[in-house]
């Protein structure tokens, strides 16, 4: 379950905007002319939104299992975490160099648009930055921001109010994006400031210092008329959120992106019911994906080796080989195995420290593992198995 990361000002400004809008609606609805204006306004808004959606669908590339499957996989992972029942339609739009993404809504259906320049990051070692941007936009969907902005449309005429609500929504979306994908949060904002190449050369501390500089009247006015907070302030919030979480990553030290995902076959672990779990390192949580005794299936998947079933728990390490290859070329394949090995070494050390023992397992049925975990090939391939449990003395090894 996700923590409550909603910006407090979002709720406050929304309440004020609802009251202001209700007052305007009440005034309009007491007369026939007012009702006519409301109907004309609603019709005009629907036409404008309809044309925008038509242009989006007619001139953009829709993400699917055949078209940019990596983006679809990211969204499929993020949506359940945010309480979104199904992945909304996602479109890639040529942007002419503009770095942006947005969420919109038309007749009860949500849409996500990612500008092509943002997506190019996924092919230039920036998958986590793209995931942060996607999580940010999907939070707009989860929080119904677009719908509420339509409802409180009359509040647009109250000076500063609608813009203030919009800025608070952006802070909320940044917070959830940073919680779900902390490794890409800072890069996701820096890229908006300096572009997909220069952001890597930026001095983050110097950029954060800009948020502390005296604003002056014109800077203050420009921000309070804007629907988005100034970027240094957004970066400062993300940095503070990451500092409060203090979660140590469990992936290879040399890698800038996590390519290995852990699936646990829990047999005998205090406090955990037997079953299969996925480990989410971003928030140090386990998600149960299968229930029941897994000892026979764990052993069978590990090429019939009993130790995978007799252990307290076993692991499947699933490597995202496609993203690794896009990021590092042919080296990416080796990097995935390096990362799996680094995780295994940490498990060896942790097991010894707890009075347990561990062993790596290099033989397994690749296809059967993917099928059992319901993983399509493009979502990853098993690269390593591992088992942890209590030591069993082997008299054959005694001197």
C-alpha positions in Angstrom: 0.0 0.0 0.0 1.4 3.4 -0.9 1.8 6.1 1.7 -0.2 9.3 1.5 2.0 11.6 -0.5 -0.7 14.0 -1.7 0.5 17.6 -1.3 -1.6 19.3 1.5 -2.2 22.4 -0.6 -3.8 20.2 -3.3 -6.7 19.4 -1.0 -7.0 23.0 0.3 -7.0 24.6 -3.1 -9.4 22.0 -4.5 -11.9 22.7 -1.7 -11.7 26.5 -2.3 -12.1 26.0 -6.1 -15.1 23.7 -5.6 -16.8 26.3 -3.4 -16.0 29.1 -5.9 -17.2 27.1 -8.8 -20.4 26.0 -7.1 -21.2 29.6 -6.4 -20.8 30.5 -10.1 -22.9 27.4 -11.2 -25.6 28.4 -8.7 -25.8 31.9 -10.1 -25.9 30.7 -13.7 -28.5 28.0 -13.0 -31.1 30.3 -11.4 -31.9 31.8 -14.9 -32.6 30.4 -18.3 -29.9 32.5 -19.8 -27.4 31.2 -17.3 -28.4 27.6 -18.1 -27.9 28.4 -21.8 -24.4 29.7 -21.1 -23.5 26.5 -19.1 -24.7 24.3 -21.9 -22.9 26.3 -24.5 -19.7 26.2 -22.4 -19.9 22.5 -21.9 -20.5 21.9 -25.6 -17.6 24.1 -26.6 -15.3 22.4 -24.1 -16.4 18.9 -25.4 -15.7 20.0 -29.0 -12.2 21.4 -28.1 -11.3 18.2 -26.2 -12.7 16.0 -28.9 -10.6 17.7 -31.6 -7.5 17.4 -29.4 -8.1 13.7 -28.8 -8.8 13.2 -32.5 -5.4 14.8 -33.4 -3.7 12.7 -30.7 -5.1 9.4 -32.0 -4.8 10.3 -35.6 -1.2 11.6 -35.6 0.6 9.7 -32.8 1.8 6.2 -32.3 -0.2 4.1 -29.8 1.9 2.0 -27.4 1.1 -1.7 -27.5 2.6 -5.1 -27.1 4.0 -4.7 -30.7 4.8 -1.0 -30.5 7.2 0.2 -27.8 6.5 -2.8 -25.5 9.0 -1.5 -22.9 6.8 1.5 -22.3 3.7 -0.7 -21.9 5.6 -2.9 -19.5 6.5 0.1 -17.4 2.9 1.3 -17.3 1.6 -2.2 -16.5 3.9 -2.2 -13.4 3.0 1.3 -12.3 -0.8 1.2 -12.7 -1.6 -1.5 -10.0 0.6 0.4 -7.5 -1.5 3.5 -8.0 -4.8 1.7 -7.9 -5.5 2.1 -11.6 -7.4 -1.0 -12.8 -6.2 -1.0 -16.4 -3.5 0.8 -18.4 -5.0 3.8 -20.2 -4.2 4.4 -23.9 -0.6 5.7 -24.2 0.5 7.6 -27.3 3.9 8.8 -28.5 3.9 12.2 -30.2 6.6 13.8 -32.3 7.5 16.9 -30.3 9.9 18.9 -32.5 12.5 19.0 -29.7 10.0 19.7 -26.8 10.5 17.6 -23.7 7.1 17.0 -22.1 4.3 14.5 -21.4 0.7 15.1 -20.3 -2.5 13.3 -19.2 -5.9 14.2 -20.6 -9.5 12.9 -20.5 -12.4 12.7 -22.8 -15.9 11.4 -22.0 -14.7 9.3 -19.1 -11.6 7.8 -20.7 -8.1 8.8 -19.8 -5.2 9.2 -22.2 -1.5 9.6 -21.7 0.8 11.3 -24.2 4.6 11.2 -24.1 6.5 13.4 -26.4 9.1 11.5 -28.5 12.1 13.4 -27.1 11.2 12.0 -23.6 11.0 8.4 -25.0 14.4 8.7 -26.6 15.8 8.7 -23.1 14.8 5.0 -22.9 17.2 4.3 -25.7 20.0 6.3 -24.2 20.4 4.8 -20.7 17.5 6.7 -19.2 14.8 4.1 -18.6 14.3 5.1 -15.0 13.9 8.7 -15.9 11.2 7.7 -18.4 9.5 5.5 -15.8 9.4 8.5 -13.4 7.8 10.7 -16.0 5.3 7.9 -16.8 4.5 7.4 -13.1 4.0 11.2 -12.7 1.4 11.3 -15.5 -0.3 8.2 -14.3 -0.7 9.8 -10.9 -2.7 12.5 -12.6 -5.0 9.7 -13.8 -5.2 8.0 -10.3 -6.0 11.3 -8.6 -8.5 12.3 -11.3 -6.8 15.7 -11.8 -8.1 16.3 -15.3 -11.7 15.6 -14.3 -11.5 17.9 -11.3 -10.0 20.7 -13.4 -13.0 20.4 -15.7 -15.4 20.5 -12.8 -13.8 23.6 -11.3 -13.5 25.4 -14.6 -15.2 28.6 -13.2 -12.4 28.9 -10.7 -10.2 29.9 -13.6 -11.6 33.4 -13.2 -10.5 33.6 -9.5 -7.0 35.2 -9.7 -4.2 32.6 -9.0 -6.5 29.9 -7.7 -6.7 27.5 -10.6 -2.9 27.8 -11.2 -2.2 27.2 -7.5 -4.3 24.0 -7.6 -2.5 22.8 -10.7 1.0 23.4 -9.1 -0.1 21.5 -6.0 -1.1 18.6 -8.3 2.3 18.6 -9.9 4.0 18.4 -6.5 1.7 15.4 -5.7 2.6 13.6 -9.0 6.3 14.3 -8.5 6.1 12.7 -5.0 4.4 9.5 -6.2 6.7 9.3 -9.2 9.8 9.7 -7.0 8.4 7.1 -4.6 7.8 4.5 -7.3 10.9 5.2 -9.3 13.4 7.0 -7.1 16.4 6.2 -9.4 14.9 8.3 -12.2 13.3 11.1 -10.2 16.1 13.6 -10.3 17.0 12.8 -13.9 13.4 13.1 -14.9 13.3 16.7 -13.7 16.8 17.7 -14.8 16.0 16.6 -18.3 13.2 19.1 -18.4 15.6 21.8 -17.5 18.6 21.1 -19.7 17.5 18.5 -22.3 18.2 14.8 -22.8 22.0 15.3 -23.4 23.1 18.2 -21.2 21.2 17.1 -18.1 24.0 14.6 -17.4 26.5 17.4 -17.1 24.5 19.5 -14.6 25.7 20.3 -11.1 22.7 19.2 -9.1 23.7 21.0 -5.9 24.2 24.3 -7.8 20.8 23.8 -9.5 19.1 23.2 -6.1 20.7 26.4 -4.8 18.5 28.3 -7.3 15.5 27.3 -5.3 16.9 29.2 -2.3 17.6 32.4 -4.2 15.5 35.6 -3.6 12.6 35.5 -6.1 11.8 39.1 -6.7 8.4 40.3 -7.8 8.6 39.2 -11.5 9.8 35.7 -10.7 7.1 35.4 -8.0 4.4 36.6 -10.4 5.6 34.3 -13.2 5.4 31.2 -11.0 2.1 32.1 -9.5 0.6 32.5 -12.9 2.1 29.2 -14.1 0.4 25.8 -13.8 3.7 24.2 -12.9 6.1 25.0 -10.0 9.6 26.2 -10.9 11.8 23.2 -11.7 14.4 23.8 -8.9 11.6 23.7 -6.4 10.4 20.4 -7.8 13.9 19.0 -7.7 14.2 20.1 -4.0 11.0 18.3 -3.1 12.2 15.1 -4.8 15.6 15.3 -3.1 14.0 15.7 0.3 11.6 12.7 -0.4 14.5 10.5 -1.3 16.5 11.5 1.7 13.6 10.5 4.1 13.2 7.1 2.5 16.9 6.0 2.9 16.5 2.7 1.1 19.7 1.1 0.0 19.5 -0.4 -3.5 20.2 -4.1 -4.0 21.8 -4.0 -7.5 25.2 -3.8 -9.1 27.2 -0.8 -8.0 28.4 -0.1 -11.5 25.0 0.0 -13.0 23.0 3.2 -13.4 19.8 1.3 -13.9 18.3 -1.8 -12.2 18.0 -4.7 -14.7 17.4 -7.7 -12.4 14.0 -8.3 -10.7 13.7 -10.8 -7.8 10.9 -13.4 -7.5 10.8 -15.3 -4.2 9.5 -18.9 -3.7 8.7 -18.8 0.1 8.6 -22.2 1.8 9.4 -21.6 5.5 9.8 -18.0 6.4 8.5 -16.6 9.7 5.8 -14.0 9.1 5.3 -14.9 5.4 2.7 -17.3 4.1 4.0 -19.8 1.5 3.7 -18.5 -2.0 5.5 -16.6 -4.8 6.4 -13.0 -4.2 7.8 -10.2 -6.3 10.3 -7.9 -4.5 9.9 -4.2 -5.2 13.2 -2.5 -4.3 11.9 1.0 -4.8 9.9 0.8 -1.6 11.3 -2.4 0.0 8.0 -4.3 -0.3 6.9 -7.8 -1.3 3.9 -8.4 -3.6 2.3 -11.9 -3.4 1.5 -13.2 -6.9 0.8 -16.9 -6.1 -0.4 -18.6 -3.0 0.3 -22.1 -1.6 3.1 -24.6 -1.2 5.8 -23.9 -3.8 8.4 -26.6 -2.8 7.7 -29.0 -5.6 7.5 -26.4 -8.3 10.6 -24.6 -7.1 12.6 -27.8 -7.3 11.1 -28.7 -10.7 11.9 -25.3 -12.2 15.5 -25.6 -10.9 16.1 -28.6 -13.2 14.7 -31.0 -10.6 17.2 -30.0 -7.9 15.6 -30.7 -4.5 17.6 -28.0 -2.7 15.4 -25.3 -4.2 12.4 -27.0 -2.6 14.1 -28.0 0.7 15.4 -24.5 1.4 13.6 -21.9 3.4 13.2 -19.9 0.3 14.4 -19.8 -3.3 14.8 -17.0 -5.9 14.4 -16.5 -9.6 16.4 -13.5 -10.9 14.7 -12.1 -14.0 17.0 -10.0 -16.2 15.6 -7.3 -18.4 17.9 -8.1 -21.3 16.2 -6.0 -23.9 16.6 -2.8 -21.9 20.1 -3.7 -21.0 21.0 -4.2 -24.7 19.4 -0.9 -25.6 21.4 0.9 -22.9 24.8 -0.7 -23.3 24.7 -2.6 -26.6 26.2 -6.1 -26.5 27.8 -5.4 -23.1 24.3 -5.1 -21.6 24.0 -8.9 -21.7 27.1 -9.3 -19.5 26.0 -6.5 -17.2 22.7 -8.3 -16.4 24.7 -11.3 -15.3 27.1 -9.2 -13.4 24.2 -7.6 -11.5 22.7 -11.0 -10.7 26.1 -12.2 -9.4 26.4 -9.0 -7.3 23.0 -9.7 -5.7 24.0 -13.3 -5.1 27.2 -12.3 -3.3 25.2 -10.0 -1.0 22.8 -12.9 -0.3 25.8 -15.1 0.6 27.0 -12.5 3.1 23.6 -11.8 4.6 22.9 -15.6 5.0 26.2 -16.2 6.8 25.5 -13.2 9.1 22.1 -14.7 10.0 23.5 -18.2 10.7 22.0 -19.6 7.5 23.6 -20.9 4.3 23.0 -20.1 0.6 23.8 -21.5 -2.8 23.5 -20.3 -6.3 21.7 -22.5 -8.8 22.8 -22.1 -12.4 20.5 -24.8 -14.0 16.8 -24.1 -14.6 14.1 -24.4 -17.2 14.1 -20.9 -18.8 10.8 -21.1 -20.6 8.9 -22.9 -17.7 10.1 -20.2 -15.2 8.7 -17.4 -17.5 5.4 -19.3 -18.0 5.0 -20.0 -14.3 5.6 -16.4 -13.3 3.3 -15.2 -16.2 6.2 -13.2 -17.7 6.2 -12.5 -21.5 9.7 -12.8 -23.0 10.0 -9.1 -23.5 9.5 -8.5 -19.8 12.6 -10.4 -18.9 14.4 -13.8 -18.9 15.6 -15.9 -16.0 19.4 -15.6 -15.5 20.0 -17.1 -12.1 18.4 -19.1 -9.3 19.3 -19.0 -5.6 18.4 -20.8 -2.4 18.7 -19.9 1.3 18.1 -22.1 4.3 19.6 -23.9 7.3 22.9 -25.8 6.8 22.7 -29.6 6.4 26.0 -31.3 7.4 27.4 -33.5 4.6 29.6 -36.3 6.1 31.3 -36.7 2.7 32.9 -33.2 3.2 34.1 -33.9 6.7 37.9 -34.4 7.1 
